[in-house]
């Protein structure tokens, strides 16, 4: 994970004094965020301005995949590694990341890409738009709607399993109206059906051997996303503006009130690494944080944009959260993701043991670190650029060659790194 660590290194521990919020430019309409090996990837929907399936360079942008590239582009930048085919089905509702591979559907094919080098690995002919993927035991499960030309209502809803070795369809299960994502759990198939908006959305469970329905969990109006964690089913209901939680081993239900209104409902959710909290994205420009034990949000993060995909992890003893800001409030396409970083107690304790003065400073700063011994220092701009670095031979760092502005002084040794915000005035 060293490259991902490098991405966040310049934001490290300075958050004790400053809650970092950093924007990283990507393609239009970022939709999904994925962490693999040493980097994070952003999948962007692109734009088909008139929805005609034909690429117009003056108004349109193809779907694309972006990767953080800390060595080549700087620690707060991302570079485009794949531009996908542009067509009528220019992007599925949800693609699938599986280790180093990405599956998506457009132009009558399911495409398989290697995200580490951007190469096209394979393709499977598939006519209808894909609304969800899942891989299990060499089978690609595809949820799809068969919609007659000129109609918005599907005639059939299916989950089709495809043998990845032979590319042949193995099995088909008839799903409910407006099928969405699917997942295999405990050898059962879970399928989200969006419904028509009349409180007819469900997560339906099927026996894989018989293809028979075992159970259905109500998802209110326009169920949009689900996740299974700790034998609990969490379902995001866009129209009902709730998250439903169902225990899979006992008869127990819990509801979380997101509190949005109208069409600006919740979209997806992501858990913190410990699984004690989750955050729900919404199209009202906010992200709502819940404790799993409480039905009301404990924190609301104002993202200012309509939020879709999210990533939540722990890096360098900091709580790091990344959100894909797909659209502006007027639904026009946005072109960046936002990263929030918050400190943990260990970071606070470390920062409290260090004194940097004078602050504001003009020509020098002094470092008092009690019993802590730091070997190296660097002065870092808010944009992540290192303007000065070296060995910490004394407790004084000269600043004469650095212009006025806000910076971090970053101190490090073999065990720990800490950064303290400073202001330089001239």
C-alpha positions, 0 to 999 in steps of 0.5 A: 500500500506504499503508493496509496500511503504516499498519496496521503502522506502530505496530509498526515497529522496536520489535521489535528489543527486543520480539517483537511478537505482536498479536491482531486481533478478527474473526468466528468461525473465521477461515479465509483471509487476503488482502492487496489494494491497501492492506488485508488481509482476513480470511474467517471461516467462521462457525458452524452449531452443529448443522450443520442449515443453518438459522440460529439466532441463539442459537448460530450466526454467518453467514460474514463478511469483515473488513477492516483499517480503520486510519483508521476503527477504529484501527491494530490493529482490523478491521471487518466488511464482508460477512455472507454467506448462511447455508445448508446449504453455509454455506461452501466449503473454499476460496473464491477471491480474485481482485484486488478480487473474492471468489468463494464458494459457498453456498445453491446459487449461486456468489457474486461480491463486490467486497471493497472496498465489500462489494457483491454483483456477480454470481451463478452457479447451482451446486448442489453444494459447491465445494472449490476455485476457479481463474480462467484466461483468463475461465474459472472452474475449479470443483472439486466433489463430487457426494454422494448424500443421506445419504452422506459419500462422493461419487458423482462428483468433477469439475473444471468450467470455467465461462465467466464471461461467459455463466455456462455450463459449458464443460468437465468433467473427472472427478477422483479421490476427494474432489477438493480445490483446482485450479490452471492452470500452464503450460497444464495443470490441476493437481488435488488429490484428498484420497483416502480416507486410505489413501495414495491422495491425489494431485495429478493433472495434466491436458491441458486440450485432451484432458482426459487425465491426464498425470501424478500426484504422490503426496500421501500420506494426506489431501493438503490443500493445494498450491502451485507456486513456482519450477517446484516443486510443494509438497503439504501432506499432512495425514494423512502429516504431511509436505510433499512437493516435486516438481520439475516439469521433472525427476524429483526429489522431496524430503520435509519432516517436519512432525512432528505426530501424530494428527489435528493434521496440517499444513494449508497453507503460505505462503512468505516474500517471498524464497521461501527459506523457508515456514511450515506451519500445523497443528492442533496449535497450532503453525506450522512454519518450513522452509528450502526446503533442509532437511527439518526445521523450523528454527523452531516458533511456538506459536500456541496455536490451530488454524491455517488460512490465513496471510499473510507479507510485508515491511512497513517493513523488518520481517518481518510474519506473519499467521495465521488461528487458526480454532479453539481446542484443543477445536475450539470457534470462535476469533475473532481473527487473530494478527500476529507482527513480527520485525526485519531487520538494517537495523532492528537497526542503526538502533535500536542507534544511538539511546539513550533514557534514563532507562528506566524514566522518570518525568517525561522522557526524553532522546534521543541519536541520534548523527548521525541527525536526527529531526523528529517524535516520538510516544509510543505505547501497546502497544495502538497508541494515540498518547498524545503527539506533536509536533516534536522541537525538543530531545533531551528529551521531557516525560512528566508528563501520561502515566500509568505503563505500557509504551510506545514512543517513535517517532522519524521523519524523511523517510527513516526511522522507529524506535521504542524501548520505554520504561517509565514509572513514577510 
